[in-house]
Amino acid sequence: MKLFADTPVRRTLQVLADVLFVAWLVLWVWIGVAVHDGTEQLAGPARQTDSAATSMAEQLRDAGGRLGEAPLVGDELSVPFDRAADASDGLASAGRDTVEAVERLALLLGLSVALIPILIAAAIHLPIRWRFVREATAGARFIDAQEDLDLFALRALAHQPMRVLATVSDDPAGAWRARDPEVVRRLAELELADVGLRPRKLPGSAASSA
């Protein structure tokens, strides 16, 4: 699998884009966590209410139980304490419900704040990178021989603008049919450059350097 282009400029841009994408992910994950934690702090008073009401209910029941042991009037004395304990239990339950609601809200807000910008960036960046990887990986299998370069030269004739083809030859199609190695090489380089590749072997390069 070919992840980056052969050409230095395009490879640098790809690396920079990947680094910025990862930094964007880290930034919004951090912001999402901060929003989650900040929202969850709103549940602090409700937690204190739950704790205090639960403790009060236990103390009231304990006091009512002791008074209930008194002879003759013990049951009557314990009733108000039991009712107050039940009321404290209701208050504690309301506090717990509030805590759960705030925690759900904190989770929803944290995920929403983080995921929306992450998904937008991913929808733009990942398809571009995947398209390059797919095309470059497939193209890298066909750049080692004259016959392979012929394929890219043919694609260049079909895909490249006429003004670009004119810089290669006055008759690029005729030169390709005549298997002119220099024209084939230059046409192939045009097409390979579009996917960030360079031929590993350039027919005619040795002869031209000689």
C-alpha positions in Angstrom: 0.0 0.0 0.0 1.4 3.4 -1.0 0.5 6.1 1.5 2.4 9.1 0.2 3.4 10.5 -3.2 6.9 10.2 -4.7 7.1 13.8 -5.6 8.5 15.9 -2.7 6.1 18.8 -2.8 3.0 16.6 -2.9 4.4 14.2 -0.3 5.1 17.2 2.0 1.6 18.5 1.6 0.1 15.0 2.3 2.2 14.7 5.5 1.2 18.2 6.6 -2.5 17.5 5.9 -2.3 14.2 7.9 -0.6 16.0 10.8 -3.2 18.8 10.8 -6.0 16.2 10.6 -4.7 14.4 13.7 -4.1 17.7 15.5 -7.7 18.6 14.7 -8.9 15.3 16.1 -6.9 15.8 19.3 -8.1 19.4 19.7 -11.8 18.5 19.4 -11.5 15.5 21.6 -9.9 17.7 24.3 -12.6 20.3 23.8 -15.3 17.6 24.0 -13.8 16.2 27.3 -13.6 19.7 28.7 -17.3 20.4 27.9 -18.3 17.0 29.4 -16.4 17.7 32.6 -17.6 21.2 32.9 -21.2 20.2 32.4 -20.9 17.3 34.8 -19.8 19.8 37.5 -23.4 21.1 37.5 -24.4 17.9 39.2 -22.3 18.8 42.2 -25.2 20.4 44.2 -27.5 17.5 43.4 -24.9 15.0 44.6 -24.6 17.0 47.9 -28.4 17.0 48.2 -28.5 13.2 47.7 -25.7 12.6 50.2 -27.2 15.0 52.8 -30.8 13.7 52.4 -29.7 10.1 52.6 -27.7 10.8 55.8 -30.6 12.7 57.3 -33.0 9.8 56.5 -30.7 7.3 58.2 -30.5 9.5 61.3 -34.2 10.1 61.5 -34.9 6.4 61.2 -32.4 5.7 63.9 -33.9 8.3 66.1 -37.4 7.0 65.4 -36.4 3.5 66.2 -35.0 4.5 69.5 -38.1 6.5 70.4 -40.2 3.5 69.3 -38.7 1.5 72.1 -40.3 3.8 74.7 -43.1 2.2 76.6 -46.8 3.0 75.8 -46.2 6.1 73.5 -43.1 4.8 71.5 -45.0 4.0 68.3 -46.7 7.4 68.3 -43.4 9.2 68.8 -41.6 7.3 66.0 -44.3 8.1 63.4 -43.1 11.7 62.7 -39.5 10.6 62.4 -40.4 7.9 60.0 -42.4 10.3 57.8 -39.5 12.8 57.9 -37.2 10.0 56.9 -39.4 9.0 54.0 -39.4 12.7 52.8 -35.7 12.7 53.0 -35.5 9.6 50.9 -37.7 11.3 48.3 -35.4 14.3 48.3 -32.3 12.0 47.9 -34.1 10.2 45.1 -34.7 13.5 43.3 -31.1 14.4 43.8 -30.0 11.1 42.2 -32.3 11.7 39.3 -30.9 15.1 38.7 -27.4 13.7 38.8 -28.2 11.1 36.2 -29.9 13.7 34.0 -26.9 16.0 34.2 -24.5 13.1 33.4 -26.5 12.2 30.3 -26.5 15.8 29.2 -22.8 16.1 29.8 -22.2 13.0 27.7 -24.4 14.2 24.9 -22.9 17.7 24.8 -19.3 16.3 25.0 -19.9 13.9 22.1 -21.8 16.5 20.0 -19.1 19.2 20.4 -16.3 16.7 19.6 -17.9 14.6 16.9 -19.5 17.2 14.6 -16.2 19.0 13.6 -14.3 15.7 13.6 -16.8 14.1 11.2 -16.8 17.2 8.9 -13.0 17.1 8.7 -13.0 13.3 8.2 -15.6 13.6 5.4 -13.3 15.9 3.6 -9.8 14.5 4.3 -10.3 10.8 4.4 -11.9 10.3 0.9 -9.1 12.4 -0.6 -6.5 10.3 1.1 -8.2 7.0 0.3 -8.6 8.0 -3.4 -4.9 8.8 -3.6 -3.8 5.5 -1.8 -6.1 3.5 -4.0 -4.9 5.0 -7.2 -1.2 5.3 -6.2 -1.1 1.7 -5.0 -2.7 0.4 -8.2 -0.4 2.7 -10.3 2.8 1.7 -8.5 2.4 -1.8 -9.9 2.7 -0.6 -13.4 5.8 1.7 -13.6 8.7 -0.7 -14.0 8.8 -1.4 -17.7 8.3 0.1 -21.2 5.0 -1.6 -21.6 3.8 -0.2 -18.3 4.7 3.3 -19.3 2.9 2.8 -22.5 -0.3 2.3 -20.5 0.2 5.6 -18.6 1.1 7.4 -21.8 -2.2 6.2 -23.3 -4.1 7.4 -20.2 -2.3 10.8 -20.6 -3.5 11.0 -24.2 -7.1 10.4 -23.0 -7.0 12.6 -19.8 -4.5 15.4 -20.2 -5.6 18.8 -21.7 -4.6 19.5 -25.3 -2.4 22.4 -24.2 -0.4 20.1 -21.9 -0.1 17.4 -24.6 1.2 20.1 -27.0 4.2 20.7 -24.8 5.2 17.1 -25.2 5.0 16.8 -29.0 3.3 18.3 -32.0 1.7 15.0 -32.7 1.7 13.1 -29.3 -0.8 10.4 -30.5 1.3 9.7 -33.6 4.5 9.6 -31.6 2.8 7.2 -29.1 1.7 4.9 -31.9 5.3 5.0 -33.3 6.5 4.0 -29.8 8.8 7.0 -29.6 10.5 6.3 -26.2 11.0 9.9 -25.3 7.4 10.9 -26.0 6.1 7.8 -24.2 8.2 8.6 -21.2 7.1 12.3 -21.1 3.4 11.3 -21.5 3.7 8.7 -18.8 5.3 11.2 -16.5 2.4 13.6 -17.0 -0.1 11.0 -16.0 2.0 9.6 -13.1 2.4 13.2 -11.7 -1.3 13.4 -11.3 -1.3 10.6 -8.8 2.0 11.6 -7.2 4.2 8.9 -8.8 7.4 8.8 -10.7 8.6 5.9 -12.9 11.3 3.8 -11.4 12.8 3.1 -14.8 12.7 5.8 -17.5 13.2 4.4 -21.0 15.6 6.6 -22.9 17.0 8.3 -19.8 20.2 6.4 -20.0 20.6 7.2 -23.6 19.9 10.8 -23.1 22.4 11.1 -20.3 25.0 9.4 -22.4 
